[in-house]
Amino acid sequence: MSSKKFLNAVQDVVPEMLDGFALATPHCARVAEEKGVLVHVSDVSPKRETVAVISGGGSGHEPAMAGYLGDGMLTAAVCGNVYASPTAEAVLASIRATAGKKGALLVVMNYTGDRLNFGVAAERAKLEGYDVDMVVVGEDCGLSKEKVGIAGRRGLAGTLFVHKVAGAKAAAGGTLKEVAEEARRCAEAVGTMGVALQACTLPGAPGVAREVPDGEMELGMGIHGEPGATTVKQTGADELAATLLTSIFTENEKISKLSEGSKVALMVNTLGATPLMELYVIARAAFAWLAGVKNIQVTHAYVGTFMSSIDMNGFSLTICALDDDARVELLDAPCSCSAWPKSARVTQGQIISVGATSSSAPMANGPPKTSEGAAALRAIQSVAKALIAAEPELTKYDSVAGDGDCGTTIKSGAEALLGAVDTYPLDNVSDLARAIGHTVRHSMGGTSGVLYDIFFTAAADKLAKVAAGKPPSVDVVLLGFSSGVQAMMEYGGARAGDRTMLDALVPALTMATVTHMGRKTVTEVVAEAAKAAKSGAEDTKNMAAKAGRSSYVNQDVLKETPDPGAVAAATWIQAISDAISQA
């Protein structure tokens, strides 16, 4: 096995996958005579009272088609080898296993092999006395009308809407003719457009089937890696969604005629490697384009893995026109399959406001009026600039000890401080701590962000009780510092010696307190605190991590690398010292 896959023998991947699916899925079984056929167990009866809905194709597109087996959707799924059509014998076996007196509808994606093999099976089944009809789905909008030859458009993820509509109509007791007509109308009302940054890697292959140059993307790449319509420069999600949707609204006749105020279903489908994070960014862009450009409402949204292409890095957008109330009812009808969402109805504009309270909103102010306030301004500006400059170093350390985001997280908070400091209540120490906490809360993510939020919130709470309205003197600052550190330990669970930022903060607090008690100057107090913080941060090189992400890292890897949080703390304490000494 030359590629990185979690498989046994390459030739066994499909039968072993289907075995696993049958074992793990309720009411699912394989047909003994044809190992590529999966059926919904409760639907296997010659006395079946509803139309059997059967589909299939090559494997590699999971969860399609087996994932759509269940009441209200597919009765049988016929799976060929990877990207290969199932045999006519397998299709015929699925008809024999599931078709009752109302017959069977075959829903086939428009590929030559699938059409031929399902077609042969349908004709042979008719000879055996079965009532069979076939609907072919070809909704790919990757090629213009002028370039679509006699082969027609390819079948893509839009086929799943046809499955759902046909399955629901069958479950409701529709005749074969009624189920087929509903399926055909739905097939005309769906359009799909895909894009990929990289083709898939076939099981056993040494690499990807076909390279897409860096910085480019292929519009309309097929789900088997077939060449798309064109290769273009990679763009942002908003522009890309607009490009794909424009193609759908241009190439699908029914969708192109939708008027303002129309309703549609939207499917954002990963082709394998594109993660949900990116899919939801695309979904947001698609919602915005449909509402803003077309004044069309999305009433049903499907985001996830519905029809993949093994590990292709790409996605597809599908639009299903909901201009037919019956189609909407069929989409909303319940189904028991594992891969179809239980509910896809969406409600627009789900944004609520809880408002800001006096305890959380900062109090705006102007330039400082006291010498202590002026010193606080210089210190905050010095801290912000020092932390911004330290970003590369912090990122380097955190790439070893954590997830690599410490530097950028700290920099984000520092930039926000620099932008907001001129509005801070610099002459009121409790309000100042609260304002800094507000800035940190809204600019820093990750563990560092929440710990500093806790630090400044606890400090502000303490100072509001003992020093409300007072300027930031050494006495009151140390009270706030102590409360902040205690809160960090209480909520974070770490202590000095655990290889965290506390290994800089606790020594700094201790040394500052001792030095201040010795009636030293402010400059001396802060300078000694900075030395202690730096020494504490250096000592973390030889500490075993007991908290945070670094506690999961092999401790040998951490040797000679200081904790980035401790280095950041030492950096800002030193920056305060520098600002005060230069005043």
MOLINHU-V781461 format. One record per residue. N is the residue number from 1. RES is the residue in three letters. OMEGA is omega in whole degrees, 0 to 359 (none if undefined). Layout:
[[N,RES,OMEGA] [N,RES,OMEGA]]
//
This chain:
[[1,MET,189] [2,SER,180] [3,SER,183] [4,LYS,180] [5,LYS,177] [6,PHE,184] [7,LEU,167] [8,ASN,176] [9,ALA,183] [10,VAL,183] [11,GLN,182] [12,ASP,188] [13,VAL,184] [14,VAL,179] [15,PRO,179] [16,GLU,176] [17,MET,181] [18,LEU,174] [19,ASP,181] [20,GLY,180] [21,PHE,181] [22,ALA,180] [23,LEU,188] [24,ALA,186] [25,THR,179] [26,PRO,174] [27,HIS,180] [28,CYS,179] [29,ALA,175] [30,ARG,176] [31,VAL,186] [32,ALA,185] [33,GLU,181] [34,GLU,188] [35,LYS,179] [36,GLY,184] [37,VAL,173] [38,LEU,181] [39,VAL,173] [40,HIS,192] [41,VAL,183] [42,SER,181] [43,ASP,182] [44,VAL,180] [45,SER,176] [46,PRO,179] [47,LYS,181] [48,ARG,187] [49,GLU,182] [50,THR,178] [51,VAL,174] [52,ALA,177] [53,VAL,187] [54,ILE,175] [55,SER,180] [56,GLY,182] [57,GLY,178] [58,GLY,175] [59,SER,182] [60,GLY,182] [61,HIS,185] [62,GLU,13] [63,PRO,176] [64,ALA,358] [65,MET,186] [66,ALA,182] [67,GLY,182] [68,TYR,172] [69,LEU,176] [70,GLY,177] [71,ASP,178] [72,GLY,177] [73,MET,183] [74,LEU,175] [75,THR,179] [76,ALA,175] [77,ALA,183] [78,VAL,190] [79,CYS,175] [80,GLY,174] [81,ASN,183] [82,VAL,178] [83,TYR,180] [84,ALA,181] [85,SER,173] [86,PRO,181] [87,THR,176] [88,ALA,179] [89,GLU,180] [90,ALA,178] [91,VAL,180] [92,LEU,178] [93,ALA,179] [94,SER,178] [95,ILE,180] [96,ARG,184] [97,ALA,190] [98,THR,186] [99,ALA,174] [100,GLY,186] [101,LYS,179] [102,LYS,175] [103,GLY,185] [104,ALA,172] [105,LEU,175] [106,LEU,176] [107,VAL,191] [108,VAL,173] [109,MET,189] [110,ASN,170] [111,TYR,188] [112,THR,182] [113,GLY,179] [114,ASP,180] [115,ARG,183] [116,LEU,184] [117,ASN,176] [118,PHE,179] [119,GLY,178] [120,VAL,180] [121,ALA,179] [122,ALA,181] [123,GLU,179] [124,ARG,179] [125,ALA,178] [126,LYS,177] [127,LEU,180] [128,GLU,176] [129,GLY,179] [130,TYR,175] [131,ASP,187] [132,VAL,172] [133,ASP,183] [134,MET,176] [135,VAL,180] [136,VAL,182] [137,VAL,176] [138,GLY,188] [139,GLU,181] [140,ASP,180] [141,CYS,181] [142,GLY,179] [143,LEU,179] [144,SER,180] [145,LYS,183] [146,GLU,185] [147,LYS,179] [148,VAL,181] [149,GLY,182] [150,ILE,179] [151,ALA,179] [152,GLY,181] [153,ARG,181] [154,ARG,174] [155,GLY,181] [156,LEU,187] [157,ALA,177] [158,GLY,177] [159,THR,183] [160,LEU,175] [161,PHE,178] [162,VAL,175] [163,HIS,185] [164,LYS,181] [165,VAL,180] [166,ALA,180] [167,GLY,180] [168,ALA,178] [169,LYS,178] [170,ALA,181] [171,ALA,179] [172,ALA,176] [173,GLY,180] [174,GLY,176] [175,THR,178] [176,LEU,179] [177,LYS,181] [178,GLU,180] [179,VAL,180] [180,ALA,180] [181,GLU,179] [182,GLU,179] [183,ALA,181] [184,ARG,179] [185,ARG,179] [186,CYS,180] [187,ALA,178] [188,GLU,186] [189,ALA,180] [190,VAL,175] [191,GLY,183] [192,THR,175] [193,MET,182] [194,GLY,177] [195,VAL,180] [196,ALA,173] [197,LEU,181] [198,GLN,176] [199,ALA,183] [200,CYS,174] [201,THR,181] [202,LEU,177] [203,PRO,180] [204,GLY,181] [205,ALA,182] [206,PRO,181] [207,GLY,182] [208,VAL,183] [209,ALA,183] [210,ARG,183] [211,GLU,167] [212,VAL,184] [213,PRO,177] [214,ASP,179] [215,GLY,180] [216,GLU,177] [217,MET,183] [218,GLU,179] [219,LEU,177] [220,GLY,176] [221,MET,182] [222,GLY,182] [223,ILE,172] [224,HIS,182] [225,GLY,179] [226,GLU,179] [227,PRO,179] [228,GLY,183] [229,ALA,184] [230,THR,174] [231,THR,184] [232,VAL,176] [233,LYS,180] [234,GLN,180] [235,THR,176] [236,GLY,185] [237,ALA,182] [238,ASP,181] [239,GLU,181] [240,LEU,178] [241,ALA,179] [242,ALA,180] [243,THR,182] [244,LEU,181] [245,LEU,176] [246,THR,178] [247,SER,180] [248,ILE,182] [249,PHE,177] [250,THR,190] [251,GLU,179] [252,ASN,187] [253,GLU,183] [254,LYS,181] [255,ILE,181] [256,SER,183] [257,LYS,179] [258,LEU,181] [259,SER,177] [260,GLU,182] [261,GLY,179] [262,SER,180] [263,LYS,180] [264,VAL,167] [265,ALA,181] [266,LEU,173] [267,MET,173] [268,VAL,192] [269,ASN,175] [270,THR,176] [271,LEU,174] [272,GLY,188] [273,ALA,180] [274,THR,188] [275,PRO,180] [276,LEU,179] [277,MET,181] [278,GLU,179] [279,LEU,181] [280,TYR,173] [281,VAL,177] [282,ILE,179] [283,ALA,177] [284,ARG,181] [285,ALA,180] [286,ALA,176] [287,PHE,183] [288,ALA,181] [289,TRP,182] [290,LEU,180] [291,ALA,187] [292,GLY,184] [293,VAL,186] [294,LYS,185] [295,ASN,180] [296,ILE,184] [297,GLN,173] [298,VAL,179] [299,THR,178] [300,HIS,180] [301,ALA,181] [302,TYR,181] [303,VAL,180] [304,GLY,180] [305,THR,182] [306,PHE,175] [307,MET,187] [308,SER,175] [309,SER,185] [310,ILE,182] [311,ASP,179] [312,MET,177] [313,ASN,182] [314,GLY,179] [315,PHE,175] [316,SER,172] [317,LEU,176] [318,THR,173] [319,ILE,173] [320,CYS,180] [321,ALA,180] [322,LEU,180] [323,ASP,184] [324,ASP,182] [325,ASP,180] [326,ALA,180] [327,ARG,178] [328,VAL,179] [329,GLU,180] [330,LEU,176] [331,LEU,182] [332,ASP,181] [333,ALA,182] [334,PRO,172] [335,CYS,187] [336,SER,184] [337,CYS,188] [338,SER,190] [339,ALA,182] [340,TRP,182] [341,PRO,180] [342,LYS,178] [343,SER,180] [344,ALA,178] [345,ARG,180] [346,VAL,175] [347,THR,184] [348,GLN,170] [349,GLY,182] [350,GLN,177] [351,ILE,179] [352,ILE,179] [353,SER,177] [354,VAL,178] [355,GLY,179] [356,ALA,178] [357,THR,181] [358,SER,182] [359,SER,183] [360,SER,183] [361,ALA,180] [362,PRO,177] [363,MET,181] [364,ALA,180] [365,ASN,181] [366,GLY,180] [367,PRO,180] [368,PRO,181] [369,LYS,180] [370,THR,178] [371,SER,178] [372,GLU,178] [373,GLY,178] [374,ALA,178] [375,ALA,178] [376,ALA,178] [377,LEU,180] [378,ARG,182] [379,ALA,181] [380,ILE,178] [381,GLN,179] [382,SER,179] [383,VAL,183] [384,ALA,181] [385,LYS,180] [386,ALA,180] [387,LEU,176] [388,ILE,180] [389,ALA,183] [390,ALA,185] [391,GLU,181] [392,PRO,180] [393,GLU,180] [394,LEU,178] [395,THR,179] [396,LYS,181] [397,TYR,183] [398,ASP,176] [399,SER,176] [400,VAL,190] [401,ALA,185] [402,GLY,183] [403,ASP,171] [404,GLY,185] [405,ASP,184] [406,CYS,182] [407,GLY,182] [408,THR,178] [409,THR,179] [410,ILE,180] [411,LYS,179] [412,SER,178] [413,GLY,180] [414,ALA,178] [415,GLU,178] [416,ALA,176] [417,LEU,182] [418,LEU,181] [419,GLY,186] [420,ALA,190] [421,VAL,181] [422,ASP,180] [423,THR,185] [424,TYR,173] [425,PRO,192] [426,LEU,182] [427,ASP,182] [428,ASN,192] [429,VAL,181] [430,SER,178] [431,ASP,178] [432,LEU,178] [433,ALA,179] [434,ARG,180] [435,ALA,178] [436,ILE,177] [437,GLY,179] [438,HIS,179] [439,THR,180] [440,VAL,183] [441,ARG,186] [442,HIS,182] [443,SER,184] [444,MET,174] [445,GLY,173] [446,GLY,182] [447,THR,180] [448,SER,181] [449,GLY,183] [450,VAL,178] [451,LEU,177] [452,TYR,174] [453,ASP,177] [454,ILE,182] [455,PHE,185] [456,PHE,178] [457,THR,178] [458,ALA,178] [459,ALA,180] [460,ALA,180] [461,ASP,179] [462,LYS,184] [463,LEU,177] [464,ALA,181] [465,LYS,187] [466,VAL,185] [467,ALA,182] [468,ALA,178] [469,GLY,182] [470,LYS,175] [471,PRO,185] [472,PRO,175] [473,SER,181] [474,VAL,182] [475,ASP,185] [476,VAL,178] [477,VAL,179] [478,LEU,176] [479,LEU,179] [480,GLY,179] [481,PHE,181] [482,SER,179] [483,SER,179] [484,GLY,180] [485,VAL,179] [486,GLN,179] [487,ALA,176] [488,MET,181] [489,MET,181] [490,GLU,185] [491,TYR,181] [492,GLY,177] [493,GLY,182] [494,ALA,176] [495,ARG,174] [496,ALA,183] [497,GLY,181] [498,ASP,180] [499,ARG,177] [500,THR,178] [501,MET,179] [502,LEU,179] [503,ASP,170] [504,ALA,185] [505,LEU,183] [506,VAL,176] [507,PRO,179] [508,ALA,179] [509,LEU,181] [510,THR,182] [511,MET,179] [512,ALA,180] [513,THR,180] [514,VAL,182] [515,THR,180] [516,HIS,178] [517,MET,177] [518,GLY,176] [519,ARG,175] [520,LYS,178] [521,THR,178] [522,VAL,180] [523,THR,181] [524,GLU,180] [525,VAL,183] [526,VAL,179] [527,ALA,179] [528,GLU,177] [529,ALA,180] [530,ALA,178] [531,LYS,181] [532,ALA,179] [533,ALA,180] [534,LYS,179] [535,SER,179] [536,GLY,178] [537,ALA,178] [538,GLU,182] [539,ASP,181] [540,THR,178] [541,LYS,185] [542,ASN,179] [543,MET,171] [544,ALA,181] [545,ALA,179] [546,LYS,181] [547,ALA,178] [548,GLY,182] [549,ARG,183] [550,SER,178] [551,SER,178] [552,TYR,184] [553,VAL,175] [554,ASN,187] [555,GLN,177] [556,ASP,180] [557,VAL,186] [558,LEU,183] [559,LYS,180] [560,GLU,174] [561,THR,181] [562,PRO,177] [563,ASP,183] [564,PRO,178] [565,GLY,177] [566,ALA,178] [567,VAL,179] [568,ALA,179] [569,ALA,178] [570,ALA,180] [571,THR,183] [572,TRP,176] [573,ILE,176] [574,GLN,180] [575,ALA,175] [576,ILE,179] [577,SER,180] [578,ASP,182] [579,ALA,182] [580,ILE,182] [581,SER,182] [582,GLN,183] [583,ALA,none]]
//
